[in-house]
């Protein structure tokens, strides 16, 4: 069963570290999936360096999947995000969902929102427990 956990932390300089730390404290995943565009901006939005550093400290693995977000064709961008989440869902314990240039996660995966009525549209952060 898919469980969705959402965290909102104030926009502080260390918010991504705090978000992923709290997520790991609560879910205790061993493998974290992260979908992001493999560009300076995409790695920044995903805070991939912070996640990889935390993973090394806490002993969990990070599985990346690269999306196509910064392109004009929204349907291709959306499809790349959906494909990444489908791919990650079979390989990881949890998925850290970051901003994408594609549609919001709630628009791409409306069934996730129906599974957990507490999920609200939060453009800054959604965290998903994939298993």
N, C-alpha and C positions, 0 to 999 in steps of 0.2 A: 504494500500500500504506500502510496506517495504521501509524504508529510511535508507541509510547507511551514517553515519557521521564518518569521520576519523580525528583524532587529532595526531599530532606529536609534542612531547615536548622533549627538550633535556634531556639526561640522567643525571638528577640531583637527589640528595637524596630524594627530596619530589615530584618527577615526578608523582607518582601514585595519590597522593593527589591532585595535580594540574590537572591531566587528568580527574579524576572523578568530581572534583569541576567544571571544565569548561564544561564538559559534562552535569552536572546537571544545570548549569547556562543557557545553550543553549536549552536543551530539556525539562527541568522542569518535569522530570519523578517523579512519586510517588512510583514506585516499580522498582527496578533494579535487573536484573537477572545476576548471575555470575556462569559460569560452570568451575570447576576446580577439579583436583585430590585431594582427602582428605588425603593429606600427608604433611609433613613439606615443601617439595619443591613446591607442588601444591598450598598450601596456600600462600607461599611466592610469586610465580609467579602471583597469582591472587591479591596479596596485600589485602587479605580478611580482615585482622585486620584494615587496613587503611580505607577500604570501610565501614566496620561496624561502625567505630568511626565517620566517616563523615556522615553516615546515621543517627546516633543518634543526631548529631549536627544539621543537616538540615531537619530532620523529614521525610525521605523517608525509605521505607522498602527494605530489601535485601532478595532475594530468591536464595538459592544456589542449584546447581545440581552437583553431584559428577561424574566425568569421570574416565575412566581407561586409564591413559596416559603412565604410566611407566611400560609397559608390552611388551613382545616380539612380540605378535601377533598384527601387525599394523591394520589389518582389525577389530579386536575387539576394539582396541583403537579408531579407526575412528568412528565405529558404536556408541560407548558410547558418543562421542562428538556430533554426529548428533542427537542422541536420547535426549541428554540434551538440545540442542538448540530447538528442536521441542517441548519439554516439557515446557521450559521457555517461548517460544514465545506465549503460550496460557495463561500465568500467570502474565506477567510483562509488563511494559510500555517501557522498554529499556533493552538492554543486553550489559554488559561490556565484551568484548571478549579479553581474555588473551592468552599468549602462551600456547600451549598444546604439549604433547609428540606425539600427532597424527599428521596428515597432517596439512598444513596451512589451515586457514579458507577459502581462495580463492579456494583451491583444493577441499575441502569438500562441499562447497556451491557455485559452479560456477555461478548459476543463480543469486545470489546476486550481483556478479560482473557485470553481464549483465544489471541488473536493473539500476545501477549507474556506468556509464563508468569512472567516476572520481576515483573509488576505485582502488587503486594500491596495490600490494603485500607489506605489511608492517609487517614483522615478530614480531615487538615489540608491536604493538597495533592496534587493530581495535575496534571501538565502534559502536554498532548497535542499532538503534531505532527500536524496534520490532513491533510497531503499526503504 
